[in-house]
Amino acid sequence: MSQTLLYHVSALTAVDVDSMDPTVSARYTKAGVKLHDMTSNQGMVCVEASRPERADIVKAAIDQIKSTKADLDLDAQVLETVDLLAALFCKQVFPYLAGRVHTQTSPSLAYDTEATANHARKLVALLEEHGIPRSRVCIKIPSTPEALLACKEVEKEGIRTLATSLFSVTQALAAHEAGCLYIAPWLNPAELRVHFEPELWTDYADVANEHPRMPIIRQIVRTYRDIGTKTEILPASIVTGKEAVALAATAPEHLTLPAAVLDQLSAVTSAEPIPIDPKLASASGQSLSLVLCMECVSEEVKSVKYLDNDAAALKASIAADEQTRVYLADALKIFGDMEAKTREIVRAGLTA
């Protein structure tokens, strides 16, 4: 019997929605799709804040801050309003989810451990104020050494975290050390840029074997299986249904999909289930460690304590890895630019 590709993807992994638009989650929930988590970032907050149909929420946030935070200066009111907006957008999607809402700490704080930890605490408190218990919240935090130390700090307080902007095995190992609930290795490092600058994205005919980021994701999957971590893998930055299928074949615990990808997967049917990636599946009784030795991670790499001594080993690893260093800097810039646009939107409202 033929089923949609979305059905086959959901047979391998929990499907999350990568959108703060409640109409997307409402539509798929009504169609019988079980959506687990909702992921978000500064770009999505900016997109929602810019939509005319969301003007009432933006106004409500501005009015609330004007009335409750009148003692703060304008810059502080802007920051408060942006955080409140994120919480209000999460609140609208929350009823359609089986799992958690995700909201992200400011990229401007990514190299400050205490500031990131405090922002995570503030976001959780805001969501709790709006009816979302912390047991249904996950805070996305960039995978800088300093911010992963913040993950470790707040995880001890019961705040669950996701290590985002993650591009390397060593970042993944550090997130495991921090006790993160999830990691989000990115398939397309330009993430937000590919949606606005399509020329940056390549449509690979065979994503599993041609996409240059797939070997890294396989390495992370293998490494996590080898070490038996409780941290779950949630690949992100997915542009097409083909990419979603290739990632689902690696059998991550979660997969977060934007509306366009959900639509693509729902429009195609197949009688055959998605086979597990042969480069990750055990073959002929072989243990996983005997498969894909070209992409194995050494025991030496896995044994390093990346967060000890103020995350010295992770700092050294990122410094020596030009690709990760460039991708991480670009991710923070993208999110920072989008956050700045949202701040200007609310600043205009606060001063009107």
C-alpha positions in Angstrom: 0.0 0.0 0.0 1.4 3.4 -1.0 1.9 6.0 1.7 3.2 9.5 1.6 6.9 10.1 2.0 6.1 12.0 5.2 4.5 8.8 6.6 7.7 6.9 5.7 9.9 9.5 7.3 7.8 9.4 10.5 8.3 5.7 10.6 12.0 6.2 11.1 12.1 9.4 13.3 10.0 11.9 15.2 8.9 14.7 13.0 9.3 18.2 14.3 8.0 21.4 12.7 10.6 24.0 11.8 8.2 27.0 11.8 6.6 29.4 14.2 3.6 29.8 11.9 0.7 28.2 13.8 -1.3 27.6 10.6 1.4 25.2 9.5 1.2 23.1 12.6 -2.6 23.3 12.7 -2.9 22.1 9.1 -0.7 19.1 9.6 -2.2 18.2 13.0 -5.7 18.3 11.5 -4.4 16.0 8.7 -3.4 13.4 11.4 0.4 14.1 11.4 1.9 13.9 14.8 4.2 16.8 15.3 6.6 16.4 18.2 8.6 19.6 18.8 8.6 23.0 17.2 12.1 24.4 16.5 12.8 28.1 15.9 15.5 30.7 15.7 16.0 34.5 15.4 15.2 34.3 11.7 11.8 32.8 12.3 11.0 35.3 15.0 11.8 38.1 12.5 9.8 36.5 9.7 6.7 36.2 12.0 7.1 39.7 13.4 7.2 41.1 9.9 4.0 39.5 8.7 1.0 41.8 8.6 -1.3 39.1 10.1 0.9 38.9 13.2 0.8 42.7 13.8 -1.7 42.2 16.7 0.8 40.0 18.6 3.6 42.4 18.0 1.4 45.2 19.3 0.4 43.2 22.3 4.0 42.5 23.2 5.0 46.2 22.8 2.0 47.3 24.9 2.8 44.9 27.6 6.5 46.0 27.9 5.5 49.6 27.8 3.1 49.1 30.8 5.2 46.6 32.8 8.7 47.7 32.1 8.3 51.5 31.9 11.3 52.0 34.3 13.7 50.5 31.7 15.5 52.5 29.1 14.5 52.0 25.4 17.3 49.5 24.6 16.3 47.3 27.5 12.7 47.5 26.5 13.6 46.4 23.0 15.4 43.3 24.4 12.4 42.5 26.6 10.0 42.8 23.8 11.9 40.6 21.5 12.0 37.8 24.1 8.3 38.3 24.8 7.5 38.0 21.1 9.4 34.7 20.9 7.4 33.4 23.9 4.1 34.5 22.4 4.8 32.9 19.0 5.7 29.7 20.8 2.5 29.8 22.7 0.4 29.9 19.5 2.1 26.7 18.2 2.2 24.8 21.5 -1.3 23.4 21.4 -0.5 21.4 18.2 2.6 19.7 19.6 3.2 16.4 21.4 6.6 17.6 22.6 8.5 20.8 23.2 8.7 24.3 22.0 12.3 25.5 21.2 13.5 29.1 21.4 17.0 30.3 21.0 19.4 32.4 23.1 20.8 35.5 21.6 23.8 35.0 19.3 25.2 38.2 20.7 25.8 36.3 23.9 27.3 33.2 22.4 30.8 33.8 23.8 29.6 34.7 27.3 28.8 31.6 29.4 26.9 33.4 32.2 25.0 35.7 29.9 23.9 32.8 27.8 22.9 30.8 30.9 20.9 33.8 32.3 19.2 34.3 28.9 18.2 30.6 28.9 16.7 31.0 32.4 14.8 34.1 31.4 13.3 32.4 28.3 12.2 29.5 30.3 10.6 31.8 32.9 8.8 33.7 30.1 7.4 30.5 28.6 6.2 29.3 32.0 4.4 32.6 32.5 2.6 32.0 29.3 1.4 28.5 30.2 4.2 26.3 28.8 5.8 24.2 31.6 9.6 23.8 31.5 9.1 20.1 30.9 7.8 21.1 27.4 10.6 23.6 26.7 14.0 23.3 25.0 16.4 26.2 24.8 18.5 26.3 21.6 22.1 27.4 22.4 24.9 27.9 19.8 27.7 25.4 19.9 30.5 27.7 20.9 32.7 26.5 23.8 31.4 29.2 26.1 27.8 28.5 25.3 28.1 24.8 25.6 29.5 25.5 29.1 26.2 27.4 29.7 24.3 24.3 28.5 26.1 22.2 31.1 25.2 24.8 33.8 21.5 25.1 33.1 21.0 21.4 32.4 21.9 20.8 36.1 19.0 23.1 36.9 16.5 21.1 34.8 16.5 23.4 31.8 16.8 21.2 28.7 19.0 22.4 25.8 19.7 21.8 22.2 23.2 22.5 20.8 22.6 24.4 17.5 25.0 25.7 14.9 26.8 22.4 15.2 29.1 21.3 12.4 31.7 18.9 13.8 32.0 15.7 15.8 34.0 17.5 18.5 31.1 20.0 19.0 28.8 17.0 19.2 31.0 15.3 21.8 31.1 18.5 23.8 27.3 18.7 23.7 27.1 15.1 25.0 29.4 16.2 27.9 27.2 19.1 28.6 24.2 16.8 28.9 22.2 18.5 26.2 18.9 16.9 25.3 19.5 17.4 21.6 22.1 18.4 19.1 21.2 19.9 15.7 23.9 19.2 13.1 23.2 21.3 10.1 22.9 19.8 6.6 23.1 23.2 4.8 25.5 25.4 6.8 24.2 28.6 5.1 20.7 27.7 6.5 18.8 31.0 6.4 20.8 32.3 3.5 19.7 29.4 1.2 16.1 30.5 1.6 16.9 34.1 0.5 19.9 33.4 -1.8 19.0 30.2 -3.7 22.3 30.3 -5.6 24.1 29.3 -2.4 22.2 25.9 -2.4 23.0 22.9 -4.5 20.3 20.5 -5.5 22.2 17.2 -5.3 20.6 14.3 -7.3 21.8 11.8 -4.7 21.9 13.6 -1.4 23.0 10.6 0.6 26.2 10.1 -1.5 26.9 13.6 -3.0 26.0 16.1 -0.3 29.3 17.2 1.3 27.8 17.4 4.8 26.4 13.8 4.9 29.7 12.2 5.9 29.9 14.5 9.0 26.3 13.6 10.0 27.0 9.9 9.6 30.2 10.4 11.8 28.1 12.0 14.5 25.4 9.3 14.3 28.0 6.6 14.6 29.9 8.3 17.3 26.8 8.8 19.4 25.9 5.1 19.0 29.4 4.1 19.9 29.5 6.1 23.2 25.9 5.4 24.1 24.9 8.9 24.8 21.5 10.0 25.9 21.7 13.2 23.8 19.5 12.9 20.8 20.3 13.9 17.2 17.9 16.3 15.5 19.3 17.3 12.1 18.3 20.7 10.9 18.7 23.2 8.0 16.8 21.0 5.5 15.7 22.6 2.2 14.0 19.7 0.2 12.1 16.5 0.6 15.1 14.6 -0.9 17.3 15.9 1.9 14.8 14.9 4.5 14.6 11.4 3.2 18.4 11.0 3.1 18.6 12.3 6.7 15.7 10.1 7.9 17.7 7.1 6.5 20.4 7.8 9.2 17.6 7.1 11.8 18.1 10.2 14.0 15.8 10.5 16.9 14.2 13.7 15.5 14.1 15.5 12.2 12.9 19.1 12.0 11.1 20.1 8.8 10.0 23.5 7.4 6.6 23.9 5.9 7.8 23.6 2.3 9.5 20.3 3.0 6.4 18.9 4.9 4.4 19.9 1.8 6.9 18.1 -0.6 6.9 14.9 1.5 3.1 14.9 1.7 2.7 15.3 -2.1 4.7 12.1 -3.0 3.7 8.5 -2.3 5.6 5.3 -2.3 4.8 1.7 -1.5 8.3 1.1 -0.2 9.6 2.2 3.2 12.8 4.3 3.4 15.8 1.9 3.7 18.3 2.6 6.4 21.5 4.3 5.1 23.7 1.3 4.1 26.7 3.2 5.4 25.2 3.0 8.8 23.3 -0.2 8.9 25.0 -3.4 10.2 25.6 -5.8 7.4 25.7 -9.6 7.5 25.9 -9.6 11.3 28.8 -7.3 11.5 28.9 -4.9 14.4 28.5 -1.2 13.6 32.1 -0.6 14.4 33.2 -2.7 11.4 31.1 -0.7 8.9 32.2 2.5 7.3 35.7 2.5 8.7 36.6 5.4 6.4 34.3 7.6 8.4 35.2 6.3 11.9 36.1 8.6 14.7 39.2 7.5 16.6 39.0 6.4 20.3 41.4 9.2 21.0 39.0 11.8 19.7 36.1 10.3 21.6 38.1 10.1 24.9 38.9 13.8 25.1 37.1 15.9 27.7 36.1 18.9 25.6 34.6 21.0 28.3 37.3 20.6 31.0 39.5 23.5 31.8 37.1 26.1 30.5 36.5 24.1 27.3 40.1 24.3 26.3 40.0 21.2 24.1 36.9 22.4 22.2 38.4 25.8 21.7 41.5 24.2 20.3 39.5 21.9 18.1 37.4 24.7 16.6 40.5 26.9 16.1 42.1 24.1 14.1 39.0 23.4 12.0 38.7 26.2 9.5 35.4 24.9 8.1 33.7 24.7 11.4 35.1 28.0 12.5 33.8 29.7 9.3 30.4 28.0 9.5 30.0 28.9 13.2 30.9 32.5 12.6 28.5 32.7 9.7 25.6 31.1 11.6 26.0 33.6 14.5 26.1 36.5 12.0 23.0 35.3 10.2 21.1 35.0 13.5 22.5 38.2 14.8 21.4 40.1 11.6 17.9 38.7 11.9 17.7 39.5 15.6 18.8 43.1 14.8 15.9 43.4 12.3 13.4 42.2 14.9 14.8 44.8 17.3 14.2 47.5 14.8 10.6 46.4 14.3 9.9 46.6 18.0 11.9 49.8 18.5 9.7 51.5 16.0 6.6 50.3 17.9 8.0 51.3 21.3 8.7 54.9 20.1 5.6 55.4 18.1 
